[in-house]
Amino acid sequence: MNNLERKDKIGHQDVPIGLPKQVKSLCPECKKVIDAEIYEEDGKIWMKKTCDEHGDIKDLIYGDAKLYKKAEKWGFPDPEGIKKPNVEFHDNCPNDCGLCSNHLSYACLSNVDLTNRCNLRCPICFANSNVAGYVYEPSYEQVVEILKNLYNTNKPGVDLQAIQFTGGEPTIHPRFVDIIKAAKDIGFAHIQVATNGILIGNSLEFAKKCKEAGLYTLYLQFDGLTDEVYKKTCGAPLLKVKKQAIENARKVGIRVVFVPTVVRGVNNDQVGDLFNFAMENSDVVTGVSYQPISFTGRYSEKERINQRYTLSDLAHDLEKQTNGIVKAYRDFYPLSITTPLSDFFKFFRKEKPINITCHTNCGLGTYVIVNFNEKPLKPVPLTEFIDVEGLTMDLYELNKKGGFKTFTQLKALNAMRKHFKKDKAPEGLTLVKFLKIFEGIGKGHVQEWKMVIIAGMHFQDCYNYNLDRIKRCVIHYGAPNGRIYPFCTINSGPFFRESIEKEFSIPLEEWKKKHGEDKLYKGD
């Protein structure tokens, strides 16, 4: 298929489909927008581009061309876009960001950096005050204004907006608990914190205060199940305190998502162990969000390609390391495949869920259902007992023909029944139970059943940059300057993070004179 054949029978985002394809990218040296080609070679997917000043650049996009081609079939037409753009139409993407009217996807998750201070010194971290030489820590009042801006910029009719507090280590912000409460009062339906878990793990009382204020999920950095991994990724042995954070979250009723940063040769051999550990704790753990490392700074082509860990590598490693419980080709789809299901559920619940309309290259995932009272545990991917592709297509076509407004609940049940393979479903799991579980993903469990999402999100760096992904980014950052930025412009490409932080920061030495040295956690 060539670039002219990008529209197929299900419709598609306005991006080139098929190989080879031409996209806009960046020179990793000067950050100038340049042409790039994505193509297949030796069963893998590559990007190549040439900067007039800095020469040829080549990078690995996907380790498996077959899985890449499967994923790109399942993008759906772009949504209406954001409600209130901060910047009017322009042709300077990504260098005049924050958000402009060219941005096509509203946020499925909004982020606010509360500080760049941290109680660890992780070697792979991109947001560290000691590395930066300054402290960025917006006041409570500034954070509240950022939250209001984020909430009002989303698409009309979306109720279930989610907010995540990030850093640095956000829990060390002096008014962290007050900020959680403010987010809840503004109207955010789902509040989570991206954390190393140290404060939650060391203080059950702190965990209780966070829960009472409205914290719903710990987005817990969880790189592996050995202290050797944490010594490499975080500079300290942390396994004990992370397990205690899970236990404290369980006691107070906070959900947990494991967030491993995956580095080839460091912890990619533990992705299966992390899957198994999530299943064992599925009464409190709602997902694993694997994040292959992105490259900041200068790397030779050989270094990058040898260390590059792609989403297809993750899918195959999970298949091997779970002994085939999950299967790369059968189970993994881009996150955008959930769009028709979100449209479906909007007409059968009071609160309107968010559509995940990101580019198909951004993430891969699957859902696994587990009966956590059954020993030994027998996790079963949805694709084993649901015809995912058939269901997705039927729901998409029904919505195209007039929407679900005239679609009765009985007809909805019949449509789902058509693709439910009763003989393949786990024992005791009926269609009605399954629908209750699926409709309430992330809200706990139905009797003994729990749904766990297993996904990978590969954030861009300057070597594999694709502007089509930027315009459809669904993870947005709010800033004190009143603008909102896609994840891959604030942390790569133009690196808006650095300019924003410098504008609203004070020198590190000045901070230390006023507040003293931050206490570092040395590990267990």
C-alpha positions in Angstrom: 0.0 0.0 0.0 1.3 3.5 -0.8 0.7 6.9 0.7 -2.3 7.5 -1.6 -4.2 4.6 -0.1 -4.4 5.9 3.4 -8.3 5.7 3.6 -9.6 2.2 4.2 -13.1 0.9 4.8 -13.2 1.9 8.5 -12.0 5.4 7.9 -8.7 6.6 9.4 -6.8 9.5 10.9 -5.5 11.9 8.2 -2.0 10.3 8.3 -0.1 8.3 5.7 -0.8 4.6 5.9 1.4 1.9 4.3 5.1 1.7 3.6 7.2 3.6 2.7 5.7 6.8 3.9 6.8 10.4 4.2 6.4 12.3 7.4 7.8 15.5 9.0 10.4 15.0 11.7 13.2 17.0 13.4 17.0 17.1 13.1 18.2 15.9 16.6 21.0 18.5 16.5 19.5 21.8 15.3 15.8 20.8 15.9 14.9 22.1 12.4 11.8 20.5 10.9 12.9 18.1 8.1 11.4 15.4 5.8 11.7 11.8 6.9 10.9 8.5 5.4 9.5 5.5 7.4 10.2 2.2 5.6 10.6 -1.5 6.1 14.0 -3.3 6.0 14.9 -6.8 7.3 11.5 -7.2 8.9 11.8 -4.0 11.0 10.5 -0.5 10.6 13.0 2.4 10.3 13.1 6.1 10.0 15.7 7.9 7.9 16.2 11.6 7.4 18.8 14.1 6.3 19.6 17.5 7.6 21.4 19.8 5.2 23.7 20.9 8.1 24.1 17.8 10.2 23.8 14.9 7.7 22.0 11.6 7.7 20.1 10.2 10.7 18.7 6.7 10.9 16.7 5.2 13.8 14.7 2.1 14.6 10.9 2.7 15.0 9.6 -0.9 15.4 11.4 -4.1 15.9 8.7 -6.1 14.1 7.2 -4.9 10.8 4.3 -7.3 11.1 3.1 -5.9 14.4 3.6 -2.3 13.1 1.4 -3.0 10.1 -1.3 -4.5 12.3 -1.3 -1.6 14.6 -1.6 1.1 12.0 -4.9 -0.3 10.7 -6.7 0.6 13.9 -6.6 4.4 14.0 -9.9 6.1 13.8 -10.9 9.5 12.4 -9.6 12.5 14.3 -12.0 14.0 16.8 -13.2 17.6 16.9 -10.1 18.7 18.7 -9.6 20.8 21.8 -12.2 23.2 23.2 -10.2 26.4 23.7 -6.8 26.5 21.9 -4.2 28.8 23.5 -2.6 29.6 20.1 -4.4 30.2 16.9 -3.6 28.4 13.6 0.0 28.5 12.6 2.5 26.6 10.4 5.3 26.3 12.9 4.7 23.0 14.6 6.2 22.0 17.0 7.9 25.3 17.8 5.0 27.5 18.7 3.2 25.0 20.9 0.8 25.3 23.7 -1.9 24.1 22.4 -2.7 25.5 19.0 -5.9 25.0 16.9 -4.0 22.5 14.8 -4.0 20.0 17.7 -6.5 17.3 16.9 -6.8 15.3 20.1 -8.0 16.4 23.5 -6.2 15.0 26.6 -7.0 11.6 28.0 -4.6 12.5 30.8 -3.4 16.0 31.8 -0.2 16.6 33.8 1.0 19.2 36.2 4.7 19.2 37.3 4.6 20.2 41.0 8.4 20.4 41.5 11.7 19.3 40.0 13.0 18.5 43.4 13.3 14.8 44.3 14.3 12.5 47.2 16.2 10.3 44.8 19.0 10.9 42.2 18.0 8.6 39.3 20.6 8.4 36.6 18.0 8.2 33.8 15.8 11.1 35.0 15.1 14.1 32.8 13.6 16.3 35.5 16.1 16.8 38.4 16.9 20.1 40.2 20.4 19.0 41.0 21.1 18.4 37.3 19.3 21.5 36.2 20.9 23.8 38.7 17.6 25.5 39.6 14.4 24.7 41.5 11.0 24.8 39.7 8.1 24.5 42.2 4.9 26.5 41.4 2.9 27.8 44.3 -0.4 26.3 45.3 -2.1 29.3 43.7 -0.3 28.8 40.5 -1.1 25.1 40.4 -4.8 25.9 40.9 -4.8 28.2 37.9 -3.0 25.6 35.8 -5.7 23.0 36.8 -8.5 25.3 35.8 -6.9 26.0 32.4 -6.5 22.3 31.8 -10.1 21.5 32.8 -11.6 24.2 30.6 -9.5 23.3 27.5 -10.8 19.8 27.1 -13.6 18.8 24.7 -17.2 19.7 25.5 -19.2 16.8 26.8 -16.3 14.9 28.4 -16.9 14.3 32.1 -14.3 11.9 33.1 -11.2 14.1 32.9 -8.1 12.7 34.5 -5.2 14.7 36.1 -1.8 13.4 37.0 0.7 15.2 39.3 4.3 14.7 38.2 7.8 16.0 39.0 10.6 15.5 40.2 8.8 13.8 43.1 5.4 15.5 43.4 4.6 14.2 46.8 7.3 16.4 48.4 5.6 19.6 47.3 4.7 21.3 50.7 1.0 21.5 49.7 0.6 18.3 47.9 -2.5 17.1 49.8 -4.1 20.5 49.4 -3.5 20.4 45.6 -5.2 17.0 45.4 -8.2 18.4 47.1 -8.2 21.4 44.7 -8.2 19.1 41.7 -11.2 17.2 43.1 -13.1 20.4 43.8 -12.4 21.7 40.3 -14.1 18.6 38.9 -11.3 16.2 37.8 -12.9 12.7 38.0 -9.6 10.7 38.3 -6.6 12.0 40.2 -3.3 10.2 40.2 0.3 10.9 41.1 3.4 9.7 39.3 5.6 8.8 42.2 8.5 6.8 43.4 6.3 5.7 46.3 8.8 6.6 49.1 6.5 8.9 51.1 3.4 6.7 50.6 5.4 3.6 51.5 7.0 5.1 54.6 3.8 6.6 56.1 0.4 5.0 56.2 -0.9 8.3 57.7 0.3 10.2 54.6 -1.4 7.7 52.4 -4.7 8.1 54.3 -4.5 11.9 53.9 -4.0 11.6 50.2 -6.9 9.2 49.8 -9.2 11.5 51.9 -8.2 14.4 49.7 -9.2 12.6 46.5 -6.2 10.7 45.3 -7.3 7.7 43.2 -4.2 6.1 41.7 -0.5 5.7 42.4 1.3 5.8 39.0 4.1 4.0 40.7 7.6 3.8 39.3 8.2 0.1 39.4 11.2 -0.9 37.3 11.6 -4.5 38.5 11.6 -7.0 41.3 15.2 -6.9 42.3 17.2 -4.3 44.1 19.9 -4.6 41.4 17.5 -3.0 38.9 16.8 -0.1 41.2 20.4 0.5 41.9 20.9 1.0 38.1 17.8 3.0 37.4 17.3 4.9 40.6 20.7 4.7 42.3 19.3 3.0 45.5 17.8 -0.3 46.6 14.0 0.5 46.7 12.1 -2.8 46.3 11.1 -2.9 50.0 9.7 0.6 50.2 7.8 0.1 46.9 6.2 -3.1 48.1 5.2 -1.2 51.3 3.7 1.6 49.1 1.5 -1.1 47.4 0.5 -2.4 50.8 -0.4 1.0 52.2 -2.3 1.8 49.0 -4.3 -1.4 49.5 -5.1 -0.5 53.1 -6.4 3.0 52.4 -8.2 2.1 49.1 -5.9 3.7 46.5 -5.4 2.0 43.1 -1.9 1.3 41.7 -0.5 1.2 38.2 3.1 -0.1 37.8 5.2 2.1 35.6 8.5 0.5 34.6 11.0 2.4 32.5 12.4 -0.4 30.3 16.0 -0.2 29.4 17.5 -2.9 27.1 20.1 -4.9 29.0 19.0 -3.5 32.4 15.5 -4.7 33.1 13.8 -5.9 29.8 14.3 -9.4 31.2 11.8 -8.6 34.0 8.8 -7.5 32.0 7.2 -10.9 32.5 7.9 -10.9 36.3 6.3 -7.5 36.5 3.2 -8.9 34.7 3.0 -11.8 37.1 3.4 -9.5 40.1 0.6 -7.3 38.9 -1.7 -10.3 38.5 -0.8 -11.5 42.1 -1.8 -8.0 43.4 -4.7 -7.5 41.0 -7.0 -6.6 43.9 -5.2 -3.2 44.0 -3.1 -3.1 40.8 -5.2 -2.0 37.8 -2.4 -2.0 35.2 1.2 -2.0 34.1 2.3 0.9 31.9 5.7 -0.1 30.4 7.7 2.9 29.1 10.7 2.1 26.8 13.4 4.6 27.5 13.7 7.6 25.2 17.1 9.2 24.4 18.0 12.7 25.4 21.4 14.1 24.6 23.8 12.8 21.9 24.1 9.2 21.0 25.8 7.5 18.1 23.6 5.6 15.7 25.2 2.3 16.8 24.5 3.1 20.5 20.9 4.1 19.8 20.0 1.1 17.7 21.7 -1.4 20.1 19.8 0.1 23.1 16.5 1.0 21.4 13.6 -1.0 22.9 10.5 -0.7 20.8 6.8 -1.6 21.6 7.0 -4.7 19.5 10.1 -5.8 21.5 8.0 -5.4 24.6 5.1 -7.5 23.1 7.4 -10.3 22.2 9.3 -10.3 25.5 6.0 -10.5 27.3 4.9 -13.5 25.3 8.2 -15.3 26.0 8.4 -14.3 29.7 4.7 -15.2 30.5 5.0 -18.5 28.7 2.4 -17.4 26.1 -0.3 -16.1 28.5 -0.2 -13.0 26.3 0.7 -13.3 22.7 2.2 -10.5 20.6 0.2 -10.9 17.4 -3.1 -12.0 18.9 -3.4 -9.7 21.9 -1.7 -6.3 21.3 -3.4 -3.4 19.6 -2.9 0.4 19.5 -4.6 2.3 22.3 -6.8 4.0 19.6 -8.7 0.8 19.0 -10.8 1.7 22.1 -12.4 4.7 20.4 -15.6 2.8 19.2 -16.0 1.3 22.7 -15.8 4.7 24.3 -18.4 6.0 21.9 -20.6 3.1 22.7 -20.4 3.6 26.5 -21.2 7.3 26.2 -24.8 6.4 25.6 -25.2 4.0 28.5 -23.7 5.8 31.4 -24.3 9.2 33.1 -20.6 10.3 32.9 -19.0 10.6 29.5 -15.7 8.8 29.0 -12.8 10.1 27.1 -11.7 8.7 23.7 -8.1 7.8 23.3 -7.4 9.1 19.8 -3.6 9.2 19.8 -1.6 8.1 16.8 -1.3 4.3 16.3 2.5 4.4 16.9 2.2 5.9 20.4 1.2 2.8 22.4 0.3 -0.9 22.3 -1.8 -2.7 24.9 -4.2 -5.4 25.9 -6.6 -6.2 28.7 -6.3 -9.2 30.9 -9.0 -10.5 33.2 -8.2 -12.4 36.3 -10.1 -14.1 39.1 -8.0 -13.0 42.1 -9.7 -15.6 44.4 -8.6 -18.5 42.1 -5.3 -20.2 43.0 -3.2 -20.6 41.1 -4.1 -17.5 39.2 -5.2 -17.9 35.5 -5.0 -14.6 33.7 -6.9 -14.6 30.4 -6.5 -11.9 27.7 -9.7 -10.5 26.4 -8.8 -11.5 22.9 -9.1 -15.1 23.9 -12.9 -14.8 24.5 -13.8 -11.6 22.7 -13.6 -11.1 18.9 -12.0 -7.7 19.4 -11.8 -6.7 15.8 -15.3 -7.9 14.9 -16.8 -6.0 17.9 -14.8 -2.9 17.2 -15.9 -2.8 13.5 -19.6 -3.5 14.4 -19.6 -0.7 17.0 -17.9 1.7 14.6 -20.3 1.0 11.8 -23.3 1.3 14.1 -22.1 4.7 15.3 -21.5 5.9 11.7 -25.1 4.9 10.7 -26.7 7.2 13.2 -25.0 6.8 16.5 -26.1 4.8 19.6 -28.8 7.3 20.6 -31.4 5.1 19.1 -29.6 2.0 20.1 -31.5 0.3 22.9 -29.7 -1.5 25.8 -31.2 -4.8 24.5 -29.7 -4.2 21.1 -26.4 -3.2 22.7 -26.4 -6.4 24.7 -27.0 -8.5 21.5 -24.2 -6.8 19.7 -21.8 -7.6 22.5 -23.2 -11.2 22.8 -22.4 -11.7 19.1 -18.6 -11.4 19.8 -18.5 -13.0 23.2 -17.1 -16.6 22.9 -18.7 -18.2 25.9 -16.8 -21.5 25.5 -13.5 -19.6 25.7 -14.4 -17.3 28.6 -13.0 -18.1 32.1 -15.2 -20.3 34.1 -17.9 -18.4 35.9 -17.6 -15.3 33.7 -20.9 -14.5 32.1 -21.5 -11.8 29.4 -23.4 -9.7 31.9 -20.6 -9.8 34.4 -18.1 -9.0 31.7 -20.0 -5.9 30.6 -20.1 -4.7 34.2 -16.4 -5.2 34.5 -15.6 -3.5 31.2 -17.9 -0.6 31.7 -16.3 0.1 35.1 -12.6 -0.3 34.2 -10.4 1.2 36.9 -13.3 1.5 39.4 -12.5 -1.7 41.3 -13.9 -5.1 40.5 -17.1 -7.1 40.0 -17.2 -9.8 42.7 -14.0 -11.8 42.3 -13.1 -10.5 38.8 -10.6 -7.9 37.9 -9.5 -6.3 34.6 -5.9 -5.3 34.3 -4.5 -3.2 31.4 -1.1 -4.3 30.1 0.3 -1.5 27.9 3.4 0.2 26.6 3.7 3.9 25.8 6.8 4.9 23.7 7.3 8.6 24.1 9.3 10.2 21.3 12.8 11.6 21.2 14.5 13.8 18.6 15.8 10.7 16.7 12.3 9.1 16.0 10.2 12.3 16.0 7.0 12.3 13.9 4.9 15.5 13.8 1.8 13.4 13.0 2.1 12.0 16.5 2.5 15.4 18.1 -0.8 16.7 16.7 -2.6 13.8 18.1 -0.9 13.6 21.5 -3.4 12.8 24.3 -1.1 13.5 27.2 -0.9 17.2 27.9 1.1 19.3 30.4 -0.2 22.5 31.9 2.3 25.3 32.7 2.3 28.5 34.8 2.5 30.6 31.6 -1.1 29.6 30.7 -0.2 27.3 27.9 -0.7 23.6 27.5 1.9 21.3 25.8 1.8 17.7 24.4 4.1 15.3 26.2 6.5 15.0 23.3 7.1 18.7 22.9 7.7 19.4 26.6 10.1 16.5 27.1 11.6 16.2 23.6 11.8 18.2 20.4 11.7 21.8 21.4 12.1 20.8 25.1 9.6 23.4 26.4 10.1 22.0 29.9 13.5 23.7 30.2 12.3 27.1 29.1 9.2 27.0 31.2 11.1 25.9 34.3 13.7 28.5 33.9 11.1 31.2 33.6 9.4 30.2 36.9 12.4 29.0 38.9 15.1 30.1 41.3 18.7 29.1 41.4 19.4 25.9 43.3 21.9 27.5 45.7 19.4 30.3 46.5 16.8 27.6 47.3 19.2 25.7 49.5 20.1 28.8 51.5 16.4 29.4 52.2 15.1 25.8 52.7 18.2 23.7 53.2 19.3 20.5 51.4 16.6 18.1 50.3 16.9 14.8 52.2 17.8 11.9 49.9 16.4 8.5 50.4 19.3 6.0 50.5 17.2 2.9 50.1 16.4 -0.1 52.3 
